[in-house]
Amino acid sequence: MCIYKFILLAFALLFSQKIQAAEPKLVIYTESFPPYNFQDGTGQLVGINHDIVKDTCARAALECEFIMLPWKRAYHLVQSNPQSAIFSLAKTQEREPLFKWVGPLVSNQTYFYKLKTSEHIVMDDITQAKNYSLGIVRGDIYEMLVRRLGFVADKNGYTDLMVDGAPLPHQPDTIIRWLIDRLRS
């Protein structure tokens, strides 16, 4: 009986050492943000930034698990899980102390867009955008930017980008070009 307990104890110790020696898996969160990161027709995560981050994991010999979530959830989870990372994330003064930064991956310009047929929408400067509903993604960098410019959700009527009827979507130029190319094909 004593030998059985010793063997069981030795096995348990050996097994626990292997668990402790195993490298932790890095969970990497992202959102659908084409062409940078998105799911293709088969459900696979793809995109410019995804490819860069995936290649970086491979070169560093890190086991990485990629998870696509809505932006606000991904942003919240990365702050509560020390074995995690997030991309594509804009670096701001408010965010800088929250993360260990690697990058940048890409840089782009953002604009307000309107339909060519929306001739009633006329803007000579950014303050005139307050007269229209804006389409932005809640909780992301663009919401932060329009708030800095004095926009208020209930007062200026900015809505989630995915809501129909937002006449002024606010997105990076590369995303708008990618979406237009998709619509044409």
C-alpha positions in Angstrom: 0.0 0.0 0.0 2.8 2.4 0.9 4.6 1.7 -2.5 1.2 2.4 -4.3 0.9 5.8 -2.5 4.6 6.6 -3.3 4.1 5.8 -7.0 0.9 7.8 -7.1 2.6 10.7 -5.4 5.6 10.5 -7.8 3.3 10.4 -10.8 1.4 13.4 -9.5 4.6 15.4 -8.9 5.9 14.5 -12.3 2.6 15.5 -14.0 2.5 18.8 -12.1 6.1 19.6 -13.2 5.1 19.2 -16.8 2.1 21.5 -16.3 4.3 24.2 -14.7 6.9 23.9 -17.4 4.4 24.3 -20.2 4.5 27.7 -21.9 1.2 29.6 -21.4 -0.9 30.2 -24.5 -1.3 33.8 -25.5 -5.0 34.7 -26.3 -5.1 37.4 -28.9 -8.4 39.3 -29.3 -9.5 41.2 -32.4 -12.6 42.5 -34.0 -14.0 42.4 -37.5 -12.1 45.4 -39.1 -11.6 44.6 -42.8 -9.2 44.5 -44.6 -7.0 44.4 -41.4 -8.7 41.5 -39.6 -11.9 39.7 -40.6 -13.4 36.3 -41.3 -13.3 35.0 -44.8 -16.1 33.0 -46.5 -15.0 29.9 -44.7 -15.0 31.5 -41.2 -11.2 31.7 -41.1 -9.7 34.8 -39.5 -7.6 36.6 -42.2 -6.4 40.1 -43.0 -3.3 42.3 -43.2 -2.8 42.8 -39.5 -3.9 39.2 -38.6 -1.2 37.9 -41.0 1.5 40.1 -39.4 0.5 39.1 -35.8 0.2 35.4 -36.7 3.7 35.5 -38.3 5.1 37.2 -35.3 3.7 34.5 -33.0 5.3 31.8 -35.2 8.7 33.6 -35.3 8.6 33.9 -31.5 7.6 30.3 -31.1 4.5 31.4 -29.1 1.3 29.4 -29.1 -1.4 32.0 -29.9 -5.1 31.6 -30.0 -7.0 34.2 -32.1 -10.5 35.1 -31.0 -12.7 37.6 -32.9 -15.2 39.4 -30.7 -17.2 42.6 -30.8 -14.8 45.5 -30.0 -16.1 46.5 -26.6 -16.0 42.9 -25.3 -12.5 42.3 -26.7 -11.2 45.5 -25.2 -12.6 44.6 -21.8 -11.3 41.0 -21.9 -7.7 42.0 -22.8 -7.6 44.3 -19.8 -8.7 41.5 -17.4 -6.6 38.6 -18.8 -2.8 39.1 -18.3 -2.0 36.3 -20.9 -3.7 38.2 -23.7 -3.2 40.8 -26.4 -5.4 42.8 -28.8 -5.1 44.1 -32.3 -5.9 46.4 -34.2 -5.8 49.1 -31.4 -5.1 52.8 -31.9 -2.6 54.2 -29.5 -3.8 57.2 -27.5 -2.7 59.0 -24.4 -5.5 57.4 -22.4 -4.6 53.9 -23.6 -0.9 54.1 -23.5 -0.4 53.2 -19.8 -2.9 50.3 -20.1 -0.9 48.1 -22.5 2.6 47.1 -23.5 2.7 48.3 -27.1 4.2 46.5 -30.1 4.0 48.1 -33.5 2.6 50.0 -35.2 1.0 47.6 -37.7 -0.5 50.2 -40.1 -1.4 53.8 -40.2 -4.4 55.4 -42.0 -6.5 58.5 -42.3 -10.2 58.7 -41.3 -13.0 60.7 -42.9 -16.7 61.2 -42.8 -18.4 59.7 -45.9 -21.8 60.4 -47.5 -23.6 59.0 -50.4 -23.2 60.9 -53.6 -27.0 61.3 -53.8 -27.0 62.9 -50.3 -26.6 66.4 -51.7 -28.4 67.9 -48.7 -25.4 67.1 -46.5 -22.9 69.9 -46.8 -19.9 70.4 -44.5 -17.2 73.1 -44.7 -15.7 72.1 -41.3 -15.9 69.4 -38.7 -18.3 71.3 -36.4 -21.0 71.1 -39.1 -21.0 67.3 -38.8 -22.9 67.8 -35.5 -26.0 68.6 -37.7 -26.1 65.0 -38.9 -26.2 61.5 -37.5 -22.8 59.8 -37.4 -22.1 56.1 -37.9 -19.4 54.9 -35.6 -18.5 51.8 -33.8 -19.3 52.1 -30.1 -16.3 52.0 -27.8 -13.7 52.3 -30.4 -11.2 55.1 -31.2 -13.5 57.0 -33.5 -16.1 57.3 -30.7 -13.4 58.7 -28.5 -12.4 61.2 -31.3 -15.8 62.5 -31.9 -16.4 63.0 -28.2 -13.2 65.0 -28.0 -14.7 67.2 -30.7 -17.7 67.8 -28.6 -20.2 65.3 -30.0 -22.6 63.9 -27.6 -24.4 60.6 -28.4 -27.9 61.6 -27.4 -27.6 65.2 -28.5 -25.8 64.8 -31.9 -27.3 61.4 -32.7 -24.3 59.4 -33.4 -25.2 55.8 -33.8 -23.5 52.5 -34.2 -22.0 52.1 -37.6 -24.1 49.0 -38.3 -27.4 50.8 -37.8 -29.2 51.7 -41.0 -29.7 55.3 -41.8 -26.6 56.9 -40.4 -25.8 59.4 -43.2 -22.2 60.0 -42.2 -20.2 56.9 -41.5 -16.8 57.6 -40.0 -14.1 55.1 -41.0 -10.5 54.9 -42.3 -10.0 55.4 -46.0 -8.6 51.9 -46.5 -11.8 50.3 -45.0 -14.1 52.3 -47.2 -12.0 51.4 -50.3 -12.1 47.7 -49.3 -15.9 47.8 -48.8 -16.4 49.6 -52.2 -14.2 47.0 -53.9 -16.3 44.2 -52.3 -19.6 45.8 -53.4 -18.3 46.1 -57.0 -17.1 42.5 -57.3 
